[in-house]
Amino acid sequence: MIKPLAIYLPQYHSIPENNKAWGEGFTEWTNVRKAKPLFEGHYQPHEPHEDVGYYDLSDPTVLVKQADMAKTSGIYGFAFYHYWFNGKRLLETPLDNMLRSGTPDFPFLYIWANENWSKRWDGSENEIIQEQHYSSEDDLKHIRFLCKNVFSDKRYITIDNKPVFIVYRTELLPDIKETARVWRDEAKSFGFKDLYLVRVENFRDDIDPLKIGFDAAMEFAPDVKKSPFVLNTISENDIIDYPASVKKRTLKSDKNFPWFRCVYNGWDNSSRKATHAGIFVNNTPELFEQFLYRSVQYTKRVLPENQQFVFINAWNEWAEGCHIEPDKKNGYVYLTAIRNVLEDKSESNKLDYLRFTEAALNEILKENERLNNELAQVQLEYKRYVDSKGHQLMCKFILSYKKVTRYFKSL
């Protein structure tokens, strides 16, 4: 049975750390509201649908409403980002409210976002808000907290009665294999059969999870940095073709370990990054539906029934332009697409969006390389012109002319 899990960002309530770093009352909505279109046809800002609104997750009823909306579309559960820094948690309020109240009655799991808490969102990666440190003592403290307070919840998602725990960047831990061993031993001491550990393939997709004591890997989409489909550069931002990126993803080879697929309906983080943002264009609900359909078919073919999870990035990454939660432009269309695929009402298998071959993809890559080479040549010629003596003399002449003009105007 296919079980779609929507990745969920809990950064929609203010916390002291964000207030100090960004200003009083900062939440994800702060960036969303200030977004502007950068070129013709650029979809910004992303405004939530009137049924959604600019919610505050310190209100427990918001999550209940969201779970009802997700359940109606066929989403099985939420994959919450979990922030743990040596015993200190961030953005924990909505999750603690959920654990404490027992509502919503909706399956969930945790993804440990184990990076430094920094100003990377606006390009200031070196400005650390909350630093991450690792130790064997913290490994124990962390897993004990999870076993006692989170994994024991009846709604927590398991595989073969093993709580599923996902780590965003396993490569950052100094001895991840030892950490996995400690976690498993401690979970068993709490009465769990074991853990089902999953690493995310984002920054590193060349690590076999089985060799580090994990059980599986999860594909991460869209993986902006590795996308070769840059169409143009506008205001120092990468403009990336969504259809080409999706086609490349569906051509990925099978893995020799359990591998969970991940789909996305778009990406645009220009609301929080003035430069070097990744902006996907040409994304449509029809193509997203086909993308999900292909990922579902892969999952049915490769994974046993009790492991048939497909991840959707994301439920509410509004400042990343990556959300299936309804907005004013698209309404409920992406939730409808999910329901169509799951209820086998989709026309996706009849569409031509992703009917292509490896050769066709190579043609796309060749054309993209040709265009990039042309752009590089134009940029080189422009640099030569700017560096030329003639251009420099012209600049000096213009500057002198302006000075003389200002002088005579002042008389």
Backbone hydrogen bonds, N-H to C=O, Kabsch-Sander energy under -0.5 kcal/mol:
donor,donor_aa,acceptor,acceptor_aa,energy
3,K,308,Q,-2.8
5,L,310,V,-2.8
6,A,77,G,-2.1
7,I,5,L,-0.5
7,I,312,I,-2.6
8,Y,79,A,-2.7
12,Y,10,P,-1.5
19,N,15,I,-2.4
20,K,16,P,-2.3
21,A,17,E,-1.8
22,W,18,N,-3.2
23,G,18,N,-0.7
23,G,19,N,-1.5
26,F,23,G,-1.6
28,E,11,Q,-2.4
30,T,27,T,-1.5
31,N,27,T,-0.6
31,N,28,E,-0.6
32,V,28,E,-1.7
33,R,29,W,-2.6
34,K,30,T,-0.8
35,A,31,N,-0.5
35,A,32,V,-1.1
42,H,39,F,-2.2
44,Q,42,H,-1.3
47,E,45,P,-0.8
49,H,326,P,-2.1
52,V,49,H,-2.2
53,G,49,H,-2.6
55,Y,53,G,-1.7
57,L,12,Y,-2.4
59,D,56,D,-1.9
62,V,59,D,-1.6
63,L,59,D,-0.6
64,V,60,P,-1.1
65,K,61,T,-2.1
66,Q,62,V,-2.4
67,A,63,L,-2.5
68,D,64,V,-1.9
69,M,65,K,-2.0
70,A,66,Q,-2.7
71,K,67,A,-2.8
72,T,68,D,-1.9
73,S,69,M,-1.0
74,G,71,K,-1.2
75,I,70,A,-2.1
76,Y,4,P,-2.1
77,G,4,P,-1.3
78,F,107,P,-1.8
79,A,6,A,-2.4
80,F,78,F,-0.7
80,F,109,L,-2.3
81,Y,8,Y,-2.0
82,H,111,I,-3.2
83,Y,90,L,-0.6
84,W,82,H,-0.6
85,F,88,K,-3.5
88,K,85,F,-1.9
89,R,87,G,-0.5
90,L,83,Y,-1.4
96,D,92,E,-3.0
97,N,93,T,-2.5
98,M,94,P,-1.8
99,L,95,L,-2.4
100,R,96,D,-2.7
101,S,97,N,-2.3
102,G,98,M,-1.8
106,F,104,P,-1.9
108,F,155,R,-1.4
109,L,78,F,-1.6
110,Y,164,V,-0.7
111,I,80,F,-3.0
112,W,110,Y,-0.5
112,W,166,I,-3.2
113,A,82,H,-2.2
113,A,111,I,-0.8
114,N,112,W,-1.5
117,W,130,Q,-3.3
118,S,116,N,-1.0
119,K,124,S,-0.9
119,K,127,E,-1.7
122,D,119,K,-1.5
123,G,120,R,-1.8
124,S,119,K,-1.9
125,E,123,G,-1.3
127,E,124,S,-1.6
128,I,126,N,-1.0
129,I,117,W,-3.6
130,Q,117,W,-2.3
139,D,135,S,-2.0
140,L,136,S,-1.6
141,K,137,E,-2.3
142,H,138,D,-3.0
143,I,139,D,-2.2
144,R,140,L,-2.2
145,F,141,K,-1.8
146,L,142,H,-2.2
147,C,143,I,-2.8
148,K,144,R,-2.3
149,N,145,F,-2.6
150,V,146,L,-2.3
151,F,146,L,-3.0
152,S,146,L,-0.6
153,D,150,V,-1.9
156,Y,153,D,-1.7
157,I,108,F,-2.6
159,I,162,K,-2.2
162,K,159,I,-1.1
164,V,157,I,-2.2
165,F,163,P,-0.6
165,F,196,Y,-2.2
166,I,110,Y,-2.0
167,V,198,V,-2.7
168,Y,112,W,-2.4
172,L,169,R,-1.5
173,L,170,T,-1.3
176,I,173,L,-0.7
179,T,175,D,-2.3
180,A,176,I,-2.6
181,R,177,K,-1.7
182,V,178,E,-2.6
183,W,179,T,-2.7
184,R,180,A,-2.4
185,D,181,R,-2.5
186,E,182,V,-2.5
187,A,183,W,-2.4
188,K,184,R,-2.1
189,S,185,D,-1.6
190,F,186,E,-1.0
190,F,187,A,-0.6
191,G,188,K,-1.5
192,F,187,A,-2.2
193,K,161,N,-0.7
196,Y,163,P,-2.7
197,L,195,L,-0.6
198,V,165,F,-2.2
199,R,216,A,-2.0
200,V,167,V,-2.0
201,E,218,M,-3.2
202,N,200,V,-1.3
208,D,206,D,-0.5
211,K,208,D,-1.3
212,I,209,P,-1.2
213,G,210,L,-0.7
214,F,209,P,-2.8
215,D,197,L,-2.6
216,A,197,L,-1.5
217,A,258,P,-2.1
218,M,199,R,-2.5
219,E,260,F,-3.0
220,F,201,E,-1.0
226,K,223,D,-1.0
227,S,224,V,-1.5
230,V,228,P,-1.4
231,L,229,F,-0.6
231,L,239,I,-3.6
232,N,239,I,-0.8
234,I,237,N,-1.4
237,N,234,I,-1.1
238,D,277,A,-2.6
239,I,232,N,-1.8
239,I,237,N,-0.6
240,I,238,D,-0.6
240,I,279,I,-3.0
241,D,229,F,-1.9
242,Y,240,I,-0.7
242,Y,281,V,-2.6
245,S,241,D,-2.1
246,V,242,Y,-2.7
247,K,243,P,-2.4
248,K,244,A,-2.1
249,R,245,S,-1.9
250,T,246,V,-2.1
251,L,247,K,-0.7
251,L,248,K,-0.8
252,K,249,R,-1.6
260,F,217,A,-2.6
263,V,311,F,-2.5
265,N,313,N,-0.6
268,D,320,E,-4.1
269,N,278,G,-1.3
272,R,269,N,-1.3
273,K,269,N,-0.8
276,H,236,E,-3.0
279,I,238,D,-3.0
279,I,277,A,-0.6
280,F,267,W,-3.0
280,F,278,G,-0.5
281,V,240,I,-2.8
288,F,284,T,-2.2
289,E,285,P,-2.4
290,Q,286,E,-1.9
291,F,287,L,-2.7
292,L,288,F,-2.8
293,Y,289,E,-2.4
294,R,290,Q,-2.6
295,S,291,F,-2.0
296,V,292,L,-2.7
297,Q,293,Y,-2.4
298,Y,294,R,-2.2
299,T,295,S,-2.3
300,K,296,V,-2.5
301,R,297,Q,-1.8
302,V,298,Y,-2.3
303,L,299,T,-2.1
307,Q,304,P,-2.3
308,Q,305,E,-1.1
309,F,307,Q,-2.2
310,V,3,K,-1.3
311,F,261,R,-2.6
312,I,5,L,-2.7
313,N,263,V,-3.1
313,N,311,F,-0.5
314,A,312,I,-0.8
315,W,7,I,-3.5
316,N,7,I,-0.6
317,E,322,C,-1.5
318,W,316,N,-1.9
320,E,317,E,-1.0
321,G,318,W,-1.5
322,C,317,E,-2.4
324,I,314,A,-1.5
325,E,315,W,-1.8
327,D,331,G,-0.7
328,K,47,E,-2.7
331,G,327,D,-2.1
333,V,330,N,-1.8
336,T,332,Y,-2.4
337,A,333,V,-1.9
338,I,334,Y,-1.8
339,R,335,L,-2.1
340,N,336,T,-2.5
341,V,337,A,-2.0
342,L,338,I,-2.3
343,E,339,R,-2.4
344,D,341,V,-1.0
345,K,340,N,-2.7
346,S,340,N,-1.3
350,K,347,E,-2.0
351,L,347,E,-0.5
351,L,348,S,-1.4
355,R,352,D,-1.1
356,F,354,L,-1.2
361,L,357,T,-2.0
362,N,358,E,-2.2
363,E,359,A,-1.8
364,I,360,A,-1.8
365,L,361,L,-2.3
366,K,362,N,-2.5
367,E,363,E,-2.4
368,N,364,I,-2.4
369,E,365,L,-2.5
370,R,366,K,-2.4
371,L,367,E,-2.3
372,N,368,N,-2.3
373,N,369,E,-2.4
374,E,370,R,-2.2
375,L,371,L,-2.4
376,A,372,N,-2.5
377,Q,373,N,-2.2
378,V,374,E,-2.3
379,Q,375,L,-2.5
380,L,376,A,-2.1
381,E,377,Q,-2.5
382,Y,378,V,-2.3
383,K,379,Q,-2.1
384,R,380,L,-2.4
385,Y,381,E,-2.2
386,V,382,Y,-2.7
387,D,383,K,-2.4
388,S,384,R,-0.8
388,S,385,Y,-0.8
392,Q,388,S,-2.0
393,L,389,K,-2.7
394,M,390,G,-2.2
395,C,391,H,-2.4
396,K,392,Q,-2.1
397,F,393,L,-2.5
398,I,394,M,-2.5
399,L,395,C,-2.5
400,S,396,K,-2.6
401,Y,397,F,-2.8
402,K,398,I,-2.4
403,K,399,L,-2.0
404,V,400,S,-2.6
405,T,401,Y,-2.6
406,R,402,K,-2.5
407,Y,403,K,-2.0
408,F,404,V,-2.4
409,K,405,T,-2.1
410,S,406,R,-1.2
411,L,407,Y,-0.6
411,L,408,F,-0.7
